[in-house]
Amino acid sequence: MKLVLGSDLEFVPVDAKYFRVLRISSMIWTAVFFLPSLAIVLLILHENSFTFPSILFLLIPLTILTLGIWGLYIAKRRARALGYIELDDELIVRKGVIFQKMEVVPYGRMQQVTINAGPLLNRYKLAEIKLLTAAMGSDVTIPGLSRAEAEHLRIKLTELGTAQMEGL
């Protein structure tokens, strides 16, 4: 039996379209690093007439390509690993496939809730919520939410945070 952090809780999953965003993002980053490294290696090989040490430079673009393919393969698992749950006094965010992580944010510690959406998220009508807390360097993000869900969650978290702060 595989143990997953928070497996006894009912987490709200992110939107299923976020899987596509992760795959496209993986393809873009692979292309950004693979194509220039391949061009540089081919230039080195052309200059050095395919000698043994210069052939070893081929490992660089091959490694980048392998990591890119791995990113495509694991994208669905990464999307399924994301989730959040609203409890009475706190929000819990779960993420990670290999290195699992659960972040607990008490409502009373929230100072700012923002919604972000880059070009890929906009294309699929998704957004990301970012929670800034009173603790320095403690930012929590929930990517891959539908825009309506992100706005609903922003309003709810802001109200709960304000109510909890008044109780202090």
C-alpha positions as MATLAB code, in Angstrom:
seq = 'MKLVLGSDLEFVPVDAKYFRVLRISSMIWTAVFFLPSLAIVLLILHENSFTFPSILFLLIPLTILTLGIWGLYIAKRRARALGYIELDDELIVRKGVIFQKMEVVPYGRMQQVTINAGPLLNRYKLAEIKLLTAAMGSDVTIPGLSRAEAEHLRIKLTELGTAQMEGL';
ca = [
       0.000    0.000    0.000;
       1.352    3.396   -1.018;
       1.302    6.027    1.715;
       0.403    9.528    0.564;
       0.468   12.574    2.801;
      -3.066   13.449    3.846;
      -4.562   10.349    2.241;
      -7.237   10.243    4.940;
      -8.574   13.695    3.898;
     -10.900   14.549    0.994;
      -8.861   17.036   -1.051;
     -10.461   19.159   -3.767;
      -8.490   18.410   -6.970;
      -7.368   21.073   -9.419;
      -9.065   21.406  -12.801;
      -8.394   18.505  -15.188;
      -7.241   20.967  -17.883;
      -4.200   21.810  -15.744;
      -2.655   18.543  -17.010;
      -2.485   20.075  -20.493;
      -0.848   23.220  -19.132;
       1.847   21.122  -17.450;
       2.522   19.170  -20.654;
       2.754   22.274  -22.828;
       4.990   23.950  -20.264;
       7.257   20.903  -20.243;
       7.479   20.943  -24.050;
       8.314   24.655  -24.122;
      11.066   24.368  -21.497;
      12.514   21.326  -23.235;
      12.643   23.170  -26.551;
      14.180   26.282  -24.942;
      17.105   24.284  -23.562;
      17.381   21.415  -26.072;
      17.570   23.320  -29.355;
      20.370   25.757  -28.405;
      22.395   23.031  -26.697;
      22.034   20.797  -29.751;
      23.141   23.634  -32.033;
      26.205   24.304  -29.871;
      27.132   20.615  -29.737;
      26.759   20.224  -33.508;
      28.963   23.262  -33.983;
      31.599   21.773  -31.643;
      31.433   18.423  -33.438;
      31.748   20.107  -36.808;
      34.844   22.016  -35.662;
      36.504   18.979  -34.016;
      35.759   16.325  -36.649;
      33.831   13.972  -34.351;
      36.677   13.123  -31.980;
      35.866   11.056  -28.917;
      35.935   13.844  -26.279;
      33.763   16.098  -28.435;
      31.199   13.311  -28.948;
      30.694   13.303  -25.162;
      29.125   16.760  -25.531;
      26.148   14.989  -27.130;
      25.187   13.853  -23.628;
      24.064   17.392  -22.793;
      21.175   17.687  -25.300;
      20.308   14.007  -24.822;
      19.987   14.560  -21.079;
      17.795   17.621  -21.636;
      15.590   15.664  -24.050;
      15.300   12.777  -21.567;
      14.272   15.141  -18.779;
      11.727   16.774  -21.108;
      10.172   13.418  -21.980;
      10.096   12.549  -18.272;
       8.271   15.851  -17.659;
       5.640   14.902  -20.236;
       5.253   11.471  -18.707;
       4.838   12.672  -15.124;
       2.573   15.680  -15.901;
      -0.679   13.813  -15.226;
       0.601   12.524  -11.879;
       1.740   16.022  -10.929;
      -1.703   17.431  -11.708;
      -3.461   14.676   -9.735;
      -1.168   15.221   -6.735;
      -2.338   18.823   -6.365;
      -5.275   19.553   -4.105;
      -6.574   21.590   -1.230;
      -9.026   21.222    1.609;
     -10.764   23.858    3.686;
     -11.059   22.956    7.354;
     -12.659   24.971   10.159;
      -9.532   26.920   11.103;
      -7.059   26.282    8.279;
      -6.466   25.586    4.622;
      -4.322   22.580    3.692;
      -2.599   22.401    0.295;
      -1.083   19.146   -0.962;
       1.398   18.845   -3.845;
       4.232   16.700   -5.109;
       4.647   13.278   -6.691;
       8.104   12.195   -5.632;
       8.675   14.778   -2.905;
       5.270   15.150   -1.295;
       4.433   18.317    0.580;
       1.497   19.493    2.667;
       1.234   23.148    3.584;
      -1.123   24.218    6.370;
      -2.221   27.851    6.441;
      -4.292   29.052    9.419;
      -6.966   31.497    8.242;
      -5.924   34.009   10.901;
      -2.368   34.167    9.468;
      -3.443   35.058    5.908;
      -2.629   38.609    4.950;
      -3.199   38.657    1.206;
      -4.917   36.434   -1.340;
      -4.135   37.074   -5.020;
      -5.166   35.453   -8.279;
      -2.589   35.100  -11.071;
      -2.916   33.788  -14.616;
      -0.150   33.625  -17.208;
      -0.599   33.038  -20.942;
      -0.950   29.245  -20.685;
      -3.380   29.410  -17.781;
      -5.397   32.077  -19.630;
      -5.595   29.851  -22.713;
      -7.378   27.172  -20.683;
      -9.358   29.635  -18.533;
      -7.461   28.639  -15.395;
      -5.864   30.639  -12.597;
      -3.525   30.297   -9.643;
      -4.196   31.492   -6.109;
      -1.312   32.791   -4.048;
      -1.642   33.175   -0.286;
       0.720   35.475    1.564;
       0.894   34.789    5.285;
       2.205   36.614    8.336;
       5.261   34.334    8.436;
       8.118   35.705    6.371;
       8.855   33.670    3.258;
       5.754   31.551    3.686;
       3.828   31.791    0.421;
       1.392   29.084   -0.616;
       0.118   28.664   -4.177;
      -2.701   26.575   -5.581;
      -2.283   26.375   -9.378;
      -4.727   25.027  -11.932;
      -8.056   26.249  -10.560;
     -10.883   27.304  -12.830;
     -11.360   31.072  -12.777;
     -14.747   30.814  -11.087;
     -13.388   28.488   -8.411;
     -10.357   30.735   -7.863;
     -12.551   33.811   -7.422;
     -14.918   31.950   -5.093;
     -11.978   30.661   -3.039;
     -10.397   34.135   -2.910;
     -13.581   35.688   -1.541;
     -14.107   32.885    0.973;
     -10.499   32.891    2.203;
     -10.513   36.675    2.542;
     -13.712   36.548    4.604;
     -12.409   33.720    6.799;
      -9.074   35.476    7.266;
     -10.779   38.725    8.287;
     -13.098   36.900   10.710;
     -10.186   34.984   12.275;
      -8.099   38.174   12.641;
     -10.994   39.912   14.445;
     -11.124   37.029   16.909;
      -7.468   37.517   17.910;
];
